[in-house]
Amino acid sequence: MSLYKAIIRPIFFQFDPEKVHYFTFDMIKFMSKIPGVSSIVRSMFKVEDTKLERELFGITFPNPVGLAAGFDKNAVLFNELADYGFGFIEIGTVTPKAQAGNPKKRLFRLKDDHGIINRMGFNNNGIEAAIQNLKKNKGKVIVGGNIGKNTDIPTEQYTQDYCEVFEALHPHVDYFVLNVSCPNVSSHAKLGDKDYLLELIAAVQKINKTKKELRPILLKIAPDLNPNQLDEIIEIVAETKIDGVIASNTSVNREGLKATEERLQEIGNGGLSGKPIKDRSTATIKYLAETSNKAFPIIGVGGIHSAEDALEKIAAGADLVQVYTGFIYEGPSLVKKINKAILQSS
């Protein structure tokens, strides 16, 4: 058992998850300022091999393992997190204006399930704060920008919000993700409507075409979509020529959990991530890849807690993978284990 799982995780798991999250950020920031620490961390966790490189939508990823959005919402830690061996890091979700998100407590561990339920509600410091942090980019890692809308706006302003963040972040990120599938924000249904998605994608693509360099645009979808809805996603990609899909976001499904009904009622609503959504996410990837005849790139995320889980996603049709909950439960060595397993299987 790793030092992280034997000592660090049991201590962290005694405390409120959101407080631990920010404590960890402060600790990593502090440690990275000590001369030589970044080099030591890189030597421990980074796997460098040209066989790990992946060329997708005009970007060369040094390895296929990324950190999913939601971890570094405000782009405060991506330079330091790059030392842990990630091939890319997705910041956000970023909205035009800063917003507090949903009332606390809003982040809950399901320890027996190796899962997390969150209803953060796009809490972030807004575009300007993200840009100020992204200006400090040391160029150590590919950065994606996951973008959304502010919660308290009327429906007719949704597209305007996405466009505002897209325009502002364009010079500072390598690719974009339209987050239209988070279950913790208002008007989830409208954001999943095909006609609306066509409108939204067209609007950001129009801005993209005015720039010197095009940025790849991906759509992040839920793991709870049925085959008809997934067929619509395939149609949307074909119609809009959007660059790819991230499958998948958190789930509202609570089937098959070890957590008691009482515990789930106590927690309330929110998006479920981690091991419980592994198979659903993989099935979504497999359906998209097979039904579309692998017509577009897919980033696979959801329940990756081991190298085997990542290889399963890749076998299902994912070109790249992302971790989040698995990174919290398994520790930073997970990224290295996945990259080594990919090398061994290639």
N, C-alpha and C positions, 0 to 999 in steps of 0.2 A: 504494500500500500504506500502511496506517495505521502510525503510530508504534508502536502496540502490536505489530503483526505483524512490523514491520521490526526493532525493537530489543528491546522488553521480552520478548516471547514467546521468542525464541531464547535469551535469557539465562536466563529462568525454566526453560526446558526442559532446561537443563544439569544441573539439580538434582533431587533426590528430590521427586516430586509432592506428597506429604503435607507435607513440610517447606515447600515453596513455598506451599502453601495457607495455612499458619499465618503465614508471613512476610507474605504479601499482606494477611491480616487485620490484622496489627500495623501494616503500612504505611498501610492505609486509615484505621484508627483514629487513628493519629498525624497524618496529613495533615488529617483532618476537624476536628481541634482547633485548627488554625491559622486565625485569623480570616479570613473571606472565601473559604476554599477550598470549603466546601460550596456556596456561591452560584455559584462558578465552575463546579464540577462539574455542578450542575443546569442552568446555562445551556448547557453543552456537550452534555448527553445527554438532557435532558427534553423531550418533545414534548407540549405542552398544547393540546388541541382537544376540544371537547365531542363531536365526531363519533367520537372514539375510545372514548367511554364505553360500557360494556356493563352491562346490568342482568341479574343472574343470581342465582337463589335469594335474593332480597331484598337483595342487595348491589349497590351501584353501583361498578363498577370504573372508575377514571379512564382506563385503557387496558387492552387485552387481553393484554399481555405480562408474564408473571410469572417469578420465579426459583423453580426447582424445589427440593424438599426435598433435604437432603444437603449443601448448600453452607453454610448457616448453621444447623448442627445445634442449637446451644445458645442461639440468639437473641442472639448477642453483637454482630452487625453490621447488623441489619435497618434501623436508623435511618440509618446511613451509606450502605448499599446503595440506600436509597430515592432518594438523590440521582442515581443512575445511570439513572433514568427508568422503573423497573419500576412496573407497575400494581398488583402484589401480590407478596408474598414469603412463601414457605412455609418455616417453620422445622421442625427435627426431622430425622430421626425421634427423638421423645422417648419414653423408657421410664420406668417408675416410679423405679427406682434407677439411679444412675450405673453405667456399665459400660465397660470398656476396649475392647470389641470384639475382633476377631480379631487374632492376632499380626501384627506388621509383618514384612516389607513386604506391603502389602495394597492398594496403589493403583499402577496401571501405565498408562503412556501407550502407545497404538499410533499412533505419529506418522504413518506412511504411510496409515493408515486414518482418521485424524482421529477416533480413538476413545479410550476409557478402559475399563479393566477394574478393578473394585474389589471387594474382599471385606471392607469395613470392619466389618460385623457390628454395626450399630446402636451404634457407639461414641458415647456422649453423657454429659453430666454429671447426667442425671436431672431429674425434674420441678421440684424446688425451685430448682435453678440456673436453669432456663429461666424460671420465674416471676419470680425476682429481676431477670432481664434484661428480661423483658416489662413489668415495672412502670416501666421507663425509656422506654416507648414515647412518642415525640414526636408520634404521630398523623399521620405523613407518608405512611403506606402501609398498605394492607390486609394483615393478617397471617393466614396459615393455619397451623394446627397439625397436623403430620403425626405420628401416634402409633403406637406399637408395644408389644411385650411384651419383658420381659427374657429373655435367652437361656437362663438356667439354671433355668427354672421347669418344674414338671410340667404336662402338658397340661390338667389340670382347672383350672389357674389362669390360662390364657390370657385368658379373658374378663375376669376380675378385674383383670388388669394394664391392659388397654385402658380399662376403666371407671375405674380409679384415675386414669389420666392425663387422661381426658376430663373427669372431675369437677373436677380441680385446675386444668386449663388453661382451662376454660369461660369464666371472666370475662376472660381475657387475649387470646383470639384471635377472629378474625371467622368462621372456618369450620374444619372438621375434615376430616382425611383418614385413613381407616383403611388403614394400610400392611400389606397381607396378601400382598404379591407380591414382596417382596425375596428374591432367591435366596441371600442371604448370612447367613440366620439359620436356626436349627433348626426342624424341623417345618413346612417350607414347604408340604408336601402337605396337612396338616390345615387350614392357613389358607386353602387354596384349595377346600376341600370345601363344597359348596353348603349342606348342613344346618348346618355350623358357622358359615358366614357369616350365615345367617338368624338363628342364635342370637346371634351377636356384634352384629349390627346392631340387633336388638330390644333388647338390653341397653343399648347406648349411647343409643338413642332413648328408652328409658324414663327415663334420667337427664335427657336433654334436655328432656323434657316437664315436669320438675319445676322448670325454671328460668323466670325472668321473660321472658327472651328466648331463642328457639330459635336454635341455631347450625346452619347447613347442614352436612350430613355427606356426604362423598364416599368412594368406594371406589377405591383405586389398584390397577390390574390389570397383569399381565405382557403383553409383546408376543408371547409364545410360545403363547398359547392357540389351540386349534383352533376351528372353527366351532361344534361342539357345546358347548364350554366357554363360548364367547362368548354362545351362546343361553341358557346357564344364568345368565350375568351379567345379560342382559336380563330374564330371569324374576325374578331376585333384586331388581332395581331396581323392577320392576312390583309384586312382592309386598310389599316393605318400604317403598316410596315414598321410598327414600333419594334424596338431592338430586342426585346426579350421579356421574360416573365420570372418573377420570384415566387416560388411555391414552397412554403406558404407562410401566412401570418398566423396569429394565435387563433384558437378555436373557442366557440361558445358551447360546443358539445361536451357533456360531462359523463358520457358512457364509459363503463368499465373501470372507474377509479376505485382505488382502495380507500380513499378518504371517505369518512362517513357522511351520510346525508345531512346530519346535524352540522358537521364542520363546513360543508359546502353552503348550507343556508346561512351560517354565521358569516362566511366570506362574502356571499352575494354574487352579483354579476361581475364579469370581467373576461379577459382573454386567457385561455389556458395554453401554456407552452411546456416544452420538455418531453420526456419519454412518452407520456400518454398520447401525444399527437404524432408520434413517429410514423406509424403505419399509414395514418390518414394522409399525411404529407407526402409520403413515398408513393401512395396510390395515385395522388393528384399528379405528381411528376410523371409517373408511368403512363397515365391516361393522356396527358398533354403530349408527351413525346411520341407515343404510339399512334394516337389518333391524327396528329398533325404530320406524321411521318418525319419527325424531328425537324420541323420547318423553322424553328427559332431556338435561340439559346435559353436555357433554364438554369436559374440558381436555386439549388435545393436547400431548404432550411426547415427545421422542425424535428426536435427529438434526437439530435445527433449527440450522443453521450459516449461514443466509442469510435475507433477507427472503422470497425465493421459497419456501424450505422452509416458512416459517410460513404463507404464503398457501396453500400446498398442503394443510397441515393444516386450515386454516379451510375450504377448498373441500371437503375430505373430510367435514366435519361438526363440527369443533372450534369451540366458542364462545370459548374463551380458549386461549392457548398458554403453555408454560413452556420456559425454556432452562436449561441447566446446562453440559454439555460444550461446546456451541457458544459459550457465554460465555467459557470458558477458552481455546478455540482462536482465536476471532475477536475477542475483546476487548469492552470495554463499549460500543463504538459499535453493536454488533449490535442492541441494544434500540431505539435511535433509528432505525436503518435499517428495522426491522420496522414500527414505528409509522408512519413516513413512507410506507412502501409500502402499509400498510392504508388510510391516508388517501387515497392516490392511486387505490387500487382501489375506494374507496367512492363 
